[in-house]
Amino acid sequence: MTLTWRAVTPADIPAVVSFTNLVGERDGTGAVTTQESTAEMFQAPRFDVSTDTVSAWDGGALLALGSVFARDALVDGRAMVGVEGAVHPDHRGRGVGSELLTRLEERAVTLASERHPGAPLRLRTSGGLPDSSSQQLLEERGFTPDNYFVTMQAQLEDWPDPGVESVAVRPAQSLLDAMRDAHNDAFRDHRNFSPISAEHWAFWGKSSAQRLEQSRVVVEDGRVLAYALTGEHEPGVSHIELVGTRREARGRGLARDVLLGSLRAARDAGYRISELEVDSTNPTGADRLYTSVGFVPVRVISRYVRDLAD
């Protein structure tokens, strides 16, 4: 099989969407996208589709797709570059995935040297579900498991509302900028975290997937203390993108308050399901909070890393 390898272009968006949704469904990862969301991601700050994407085509059929994205700031003294890729389920086992990974790694090395000259490099990627072909390839190429993200869901149609908030919560439409500062404080003790820049936060906040009317915050003295930021990537599914509490305000139950407020807003808006991901290494015990308000685990996605020689 002779493949054509090239970067993707805006004209490829319909093929990228079909490919991504097919892979997500067949692999059971829950990955889903739309043409609007994909077009928006092509415009992400400091991301160049002409250099930071790789695709393989057999005529007009998209058989493999990948991208790289570098963090703005160092993480534990290392340049962190996300490497994501997939091969069409009907064309695996032919070496396409290995070639895709090689091309992505080469671009990641170049990108890291441009963004963070002289810094050692850590590659980070999804390994998919347990015992997936992705995990096997990554381990053959020197990647090791780093952590796991547990997807949890709450069925909103028969959700047993566990009670009232302890403090007043409010919608987040006018507080997006203030939420960034709260988020960077809330997550600064988490593994692999680097502060989100104002540029990336503003881009993300304008996404067509965001649902600020269902997002909730707790504000005291003009500062956001806790927040639950909600989006929609799949019809009928309210996706809780972020939940956090400033370090100074922990222990007051504020994360539970904003989470309950967001769940009620999604239910009242007619959503069937609320969904979120929790890092298995989360130091705040967030999984216990989510279980207490009705979420149950539905899948586990691994994350793998590879440190390149300093």
N, C-alpha and C positions, 0 to 999 in steps of 0.2 A: 504494500500500500504506500503510495507516494502522497505525502501531505504537504500542504502549503502552510508555512509558519509565518505569522505576521502579527502586528499589533491590531487591536480592534479599532473600529471607527464608529462615529455616530450612526452611519448607515447600517451597522451590524446590531443595533439595539434590539430589534425584534428577535433575531436569532439568539442573542445573549439572554434575553428574558425566557424564551422557550427552553433553552439549554439549562439555565439555572433552576427553573421550576421542575423540569424533568428530573434532574439529578437529585434535587431535594426530596422529591416524592419517592423515587426509586431507592435512594439510600436511607430514607427515613430520618433525615436530619432536621426536617421542618423548614429548611431554607426556601424562601419564596420572595419574588420581587415583581415589580410592574415596570412597564415602559417608562412611566413618569419618574419612578424612583431611580431606575438605571440611568436615565438621561441626566438626572440631578447628580448622581455620583460621578459621572464623567466630568462634571464641573467642580469637583471637590478641590479645595485649596491645596496647592503644592502636589497635585496629582496630575500627571500628564499621560493620557491614554496612549499617546504615540510612542512612549518609552516604557511605561509602567504596566503595560498589559501584554500578554502573550496568548495567541490562539493558534489552533491547528485546524485546517479545513481540508476536506475531501470533496473537491468541487464546491458546491454551495452548501455542504453540510458541515456544521460546526462540531468537531469531535473532541476538542480540548480547549480549556479556557483557564487563564490564571492572571493574577495581578500582584503587585508589590506596593506596600505603603510604609513609609518611614515615619517614625515618631518625630515630633518637633524637638523634644528634649531627650537627653540621655536618661537611661533607666539603670540605676546602680552602676553608673560609669560606662555603660555600653550603649552603642547605637542599637535600637530595637527596630527591626524591619519585619512587618507582617508579610508572609508569603502564602497566598491562597490559590488553590487550583483544583481542577477536577477534570476527569475524562468521561466521556459519554459511556454509560453503563454497558452498552452493546459493543464497545470497542476497547475494553480493558484486557490486560494480559498480553499485550502486543508491544510493550515498551514505550507506548505513547506517554504514559504518566512519568516515567523516568526521564524522558527527554524534556517534558514540560518542566519538571522540577529543576533540571539542570539549567534551563534557560532562565527560570525565575531566580535561582540562586545567583547566577551571573549578574543579572540586573540588580539584585539586592546588594551585592558587594559594591557595585558602581554607585548606586544611590547612597549607600551609607558613607562612602568616601567623599561624596559631594556634600552631603548634609552635615556630617560629623567627621571631618578629616582627622585621621590618627586614632580614632576611638575603636576599641574592639567591637565586634559585631555579634549580635544574637539574632538568629532567625526564629520566628515564631509562626506556627500554623495550626490549623485544625486537623485532628486525626480522625474525625468522624466518630461513628458509633464503635463500641467494643468489637475487636476482631475484624475491623474493616480492612479492605485492600489498601486504603490510605495509610493506616497504621503500619501495615507490613512494609510498604515501600519506604516510609519515613524511617523506620527502625533500620532497614537495610542501608539507608543513606546517612546514618549517624545521628538521627534525631532521637531524643528521649522524652518520655512523658513529663509534663511540667505540672499541669493541674487539670481539673475537670469542671465543666459547666453543666449544672443540672437544670434542665428545663422543667418548670412547674406550671401547672394550670389550675384555675378555679372555674368551675361551671357556674355561670352567673344566673342561669335560668332558675336554678333551685339552690342558689347560694345561701347558706345559713348565716345571715348577717350577725357577727359576734358582739355587736354593741356599739355604743356611741364613742366619739372621740373625746379625749380628756381635755383638749384645747380646741379653739376654733381654727378650722382650716379654710383656705380660700382658693379659688381658681388661680392659675398661674399666667394668664395671658400677658399681663403687663410686667411680669417679674422674671423674664427669661434671663436677662443679663445678670441680675442679682443671684440667680440660681447657679451660675458658673462659679462664682466665688465660693458659695456654700459647697458645691460639688468638689472643687479642688481641695478644700479643707477636709471634707468628709472622707475622701478616698486616699489621702496622702500616706496612710499607714497600710495600704493594701499592696500586695505583691504586684510587680510589673506595672505599677501606675506611674504615669507622668502627667503633669498638669495640662489641661486642655486650653489651648490658646483662645483668645477672643475671636480670632478669625474663624477657627474651626467650629467653635460653639455657635457663632452667628450663622454659619452655613448650615449646620445641623438643625438649628432652631427654625430655619425657614423651610425645611423639608416639607414636602406635601404629605409625608407620613405622620408628621407631628399632630398631636391632638391636645393642644394646650388647654382647651375648655374642659378636658377630663383630668388634666394634671392638677395636683394640689400642693400647696405650700403652707408652712407655718411661719409667720412673720412676727418678730418682736423688735420694737425700737427701730423699725425700718430695715432690719436684716432678716434674710431668709435663714431659718434655723434647720428646717427639714423640708424635703421635697420628694414628690413622686412624679416623674415625667413620663407621659404616656404617648404612644403612637399607634398607628394601624398599618400593618404590612399585609394583612390578609383579611378579606371581608368577614365581618362578624367576630374578629378576634382583636381585643384590646391588648396591646403589648406594652407592659410597663418597662420602659427603657432603663430608667435609673431610679433608685430609692436611696436616700442618704440623709444623714444628720450630722451637723457640725460636731466636732469632737467635744466642744464645751457644753453641748446640749444633750449629750447621750445620757441614757438612764431615765429619761422622762417619758418614754413611750411615744415620742413624736413621730418616729418612722411608722409605727402602727397607725397613728392618726392619719397621716397623709395617705398611707396605703388604703385604709378603709374609705377615705373620702374619694380616692380615685376609683376604687371598685364600685362604689355606689353610683358615681357619675357614669361609668361605663355601662352598668346594668340599666340605669335609667335611660340611657341613650339607645338601648336595644341590643347591646353586644351579647353574644352567647358565651364567650370565653374570655377570661383574662389570663395572660401568659407572661412569664418572666424567666430570666436565667439567673442562677446564683452560682458564684465561684465556690468550689469545694473548699478553698483555702481562705474564704472570707473570715477575717478576724473578729467580726462582730456577731457571729452566730445568726446571720440573716435567715438561714434556712428554717430555724425554729420559729422566727417571726412569721414567715410565709405559711408554714404549716398551721400555725395557730389561727390564721384568718381564712383557712379553707383551701390552700393550695396543696396539690399532690404532685410528686415527681412523675414525669412521663418519658423522659429520655436523658441520657448522659452523653455529652460530647467532649472528647478529649482535646487537650492542647499540647502540642509538642514544641520543643525548642532544640536548637543546635547552636553551640558557640563556636565561632570560627577562631582560628588561631590568632592571638594578639599580635 
